[in-house]
Amino acid sequence: MKNSSNTDFTTKIGSVVLPNPVMTASGTSGQGAELSRYFDLSSLGAVVVKSLHVKPWSGNPSPRLHPTSAGMINSVGLQGPGVKEWLKTDLPLLEKTGARVVVSIWGQTIEEFAQAAELLTDASDTVIAVEVNASCPNVEDRTNLFAHSAAATSEVVKASLVSGRPCWAKLSSNTPYLPEIARAAKEAGAEAVTVANTLLGMAINTDTRKPVLGAVRGGVSGPAIKPIALRSVFDTYAENPELPIIGVGGISTGKDVSEFLMAGATAIQIGTATFANPRAPQKILKGFSKWCKDQGLDQVNKLIGVAHG
C-alpha cells in the first residue's frame, strides 16, 4: 500500500506479507464479515476473527461487559460457534470481502488446540495464518494460563502447527517472563508473537457489594493499558529482535501505531476502539498514513525498533 507521498506500507510477519501493518484484534470485530458494512475489509492488513474452540462454546455468565474510565473490562469467555460451523458459515462471507483472514484458536488442553488447528488444514487460502490464543486457562495446570509458562506455550504452538499455516502465538502481559515465553514460542515454531492480551481485572458494584461481572474477573482493555502494552512490546523486542511482534493494546490513533512500531512491533491490532466506532480500524489506518506523509517516511519498516537506539 502507498499513499500520495509514496510511503511503502508493506510489512512482513515471518512468511506472511501484508499490504499494511493494521489489523483487527481477535474478539473485537466478530467472527465474520460484521464490519464490512462500515468499510472495505480488504483495505486492512488482515482481519483476525474471534477465538474459536474446536467445539461450540457458550462463554461466561452475564453480565459480561463493564465500562472503565479509559476502556472496558469483559468476561465474554470466548463464546463461539466452533471451528466447523465457522468454516461453513462465516468464512465464506469473509472470502467475499477480499479480506486476508487470521484465525484465532483456543483450547483448555493441548489436544483441543491440536484438534482446532487440524480442522483448518483444508480452509481456503483466504486464511493466511493461525493465531494461537495461549492466554486462556490451562485445565491441565490450573495454576497458570498457557501463556504464563514457557513450556506450556511451546506445547500449544507445536500442537497448532498441524494446521500447516503460519502460526502466531498470542501472549500475556500478566507475567514478568514475557520475553522468555516469546522466545519459547519462536523456538517451538511460531513465526510471530502477538503482544499482548488483556490484563486481568475486576469491578465491584458498591450497591450490591458484589463483583459486577458474572465471572468475577475479566480482561481490561482500551487506552488505559496502552503504556503497559507498549512496554511489553519494547521488552519483548529487546530480547528477541529477530522475532516479528504484533503489538496490541489501547491503540486508538495513527500516532499510536507509530509508537508500537518504534517499540519493536512489525504490525499492530486494533481492538476496543472498534466497539466505540466500528470504522476505527480504517480511521486509524488513514491517520497513520497521514502521519507517515507528514514525516516524509518512505518505508514504515524503517520505524520498527528505532526506540531502542
N, C-alpha and C positions, 0 to 999 in steps of 0.2 A: 504494500500500500504506500502511495506517495501523495503528499499534498502539494499545494502550489509552490512551496519552497523546495520541492524535490527531496524532502526527507524520506529516507528509506526506513519503513516501519517493520520490515521483516525481522522475525525473531525465530531462533532455533532452540527447541527444547528436546535435547537428545536427538533422536531420528525424526522428530516431528517439526516441520517448518510451518509457521503461521504467518499470515499477511500482516498482522499487528499483534501487540502483546496484551490486548484487552480481552478478557473472558468473563463470563458469569461465574459465580461461585455456586457450588453444589448446595441444594436445599433452598435457594433463594429465587429461582426462576422457573420452578415447576419441573415436571418430568418429561415435558414435550415441547410443543411449539407455542406455549401460552403467551410469550412475549412478542410473537410475530405480528400481532395486531397493532403493536406500537412502533416497531421499527424492523428493518431488514436484518434478520439474524446472521445472514452471511457476511454482514459488514464487520462483525466481531472476529477476533482471532479464533474463538471457539465458544461453544455453549456447553457448560458442564451441568449434567442433569442431577436431580435429587438422588441421593444414595439409594441403591437398590439391593435388597436381600434376595437370596435365591428363591424365597417364597414370599407370598403377600404378607405384609406386616402392618398391624393396626396402629402402632405407635403408643404414646403415653396417654394417661387420662387427662381430661381438661381440668382447669384452664392450662393452656399451653404457651400462651404469649403474654408478655408484660412489658410495657414501655419503660425505659430508663431515661435519665436526664440527657443522655447522649447516645441513644441507640435502643437496644431491646434485649430481652432475655427470653429464650424459648426452650421448651421441653417437648417439642413435637414428637421426638422419639423415632425418627427415621421411618415414618409411615410411608408405605409404598405398595405398588401392585405386584412386585416380584419381577424378576428379570424376564421370564417367559411372556407374561402379559405385556410388559413394556415393549419388548421386541415386536409383538403383534400389533399393539395399539398406538404407542407413542412414537416409536422410531420412524414409521412411515410418514408421519406428519412433519417430523424434523427434516426428513430427506427432501420433502417438497420445498422447504425454505432455502435449501442450499447451504445450510449451516454445517460447520465442522463440529462433530459431537464427541465429547469426552464422557464416558460412562463411569459414574462413581458407584463402587460396590462396597458392601459391608457384610460382616458376619459376627456371630458370637463365638465361633470356633474357627480354627484353621480350615477345617473341612468345608465349612459354609462359604468361606472366601473362595476356595478352590471350585466349589460347585457353581457359584455365581459366575466366576470367571470363565468356566468351561462353557456355559450357556452362550457366551459372547463370541465363541470361536467362529460361528457361521454368520455373524452380523455383517451388514454391508460395509463398504469402505468409508461410509459416512462416519463411522465410529473410528476415530483416529488414535484414541488412547483410552486406557482404563486407569481411573484414579482410585487407588485403594485407600478407603477411609479407615486408617488404622486408629483413629481417635475415637473408638467406640468400646464399650465394655467387653472384656475378655472373660467369658464364663469359665474358662479353663484355669484362670488365675484371677480370682475375684478381688485381689488387692490392687490390680492395675488395669488401665486401658492398654491395648496393644501398643500404642504409641508411647507409653511410658517405659517401655522395655526394648532395648536394642535387639535382644534375642527374639522376642515376640514379633516385633516389626519385621525382622528378617524373615521369619516364618511366613507371615501373611503375604509378604511380597513374593517370595518364592512360590507359594501356593497359587498366586494370582497370575503368574507368568504363563499358565496353561491357556490363557486367552489368545496367546500368540500375537498380542498387540503391545505397543509401548506401555510401560507401567509407571505411574506416578504415585508416590506414597504421600498421603495427607497426614501430617504430623500435628503435634500438640505443643503449645507454649506452656502447658501446665507441668513442665518438668525442667529441671536445670540441665538435663543431659541431652537437650535437643540436638546440638551439633554432632554428638556421638551417635545418636539414633539415626540422624540423617545419613551419616557415613555407613552405618549398618544397612540401611535401606539401599544405598547405592551398591554396596558390595553384594547384596542379595539379588540385584538385577534391576532395580528401579532406575529409570532413565532421568528422573527428576523427583524433587520433593515439593509438596505444597505446604507452605509455612505461613500461617498455621490455622488450626481450627479455632472455634470459640473458646472463651475462658469460662471456667466453672464459676457459677454464682447462684444467688437466690434472692428472693424478695419476701418480705413479711407484711401481711395485712394487719395494720395496727388496731383495726376494729374487731376482727375475729381473733387476732393474736395467733394466727396460723400462717404457714407458708402460703404464698399466693399461688404458686404453680402446683398442679396436681401431682407432679413427680418430685416436688420439693426443690430439687436443684435443676439448673438449666444452663444453657450456653449464652454467655454475654457477647454481644456483637455490636458493631457500629463505631462511630468516631471515637468513642471513649477508649477503645482497645487499640487504636492505630499506633500510638507510641510503643506499645508492647509488641505488636506485630512487626513493626519496623525494626525494633531491636532484635527480634527473633530472626528475621531475615539477615540482618547485619552479622549477628553472631554465627549463624549457620554458614554464611558465605566466608567468613573469616577463617574457618577451619576446613571448609570444603569448597575452595574457589573454582574447582573444576566441575562441580555439580550444579546443573541447572536448577534454579529455585523459582517457584511460582509464589509470589507474595500475595497475601490476602489478609484483610483486617482493617475495617474502618475507612476504606478508600471512597471518597466522595467527590473529588475534583481531579482535573487533569494534572495539577501540580502534585497531588498525592501520588499519582502514577510515577512521576519523575523521581520522587523521593525513594520509592520502593526499588526502582531500577538502580539508583545511585547506591542504595544499601546492598545491592547484590542480586536482586531478582532479575530473571530473564523475561518474565511475563507476570501479569497480575490477574486477580479475580475480583469482581465486584459483587457484593452480597447485599447487606442490609439496606444500602442506598436504593436498591430496586423496589423495596417494599414501600418506600415513600414516593418514589417516582419510577414507574415501570420503564421509562425511557432513559433512566440513569446510565446504563452501560453505553448507549450511543452518545449521550450528552458528555460523559466523562472522556470518551474517545475523542470527540471533537475538541474538548478542552485541552486534552493532551496534545493533539495535533497543532492547535494554536500556540501552545507553549513552545513546542519544538520549532515552529516557524519563527516565533519571536526571538528564540535563542539562536537562530541560524544554524540549527543542528542538521547535519546531512544524513546521519545514521543513528537510530535510537540505541543500537547496540553499544555505541560509544559511552552511553551513560552507565552501563552495567558495572557496578562495583567501584565507581570513581570516588565514593566517600571514604574508601579505605586508603586513599593516598597512593 
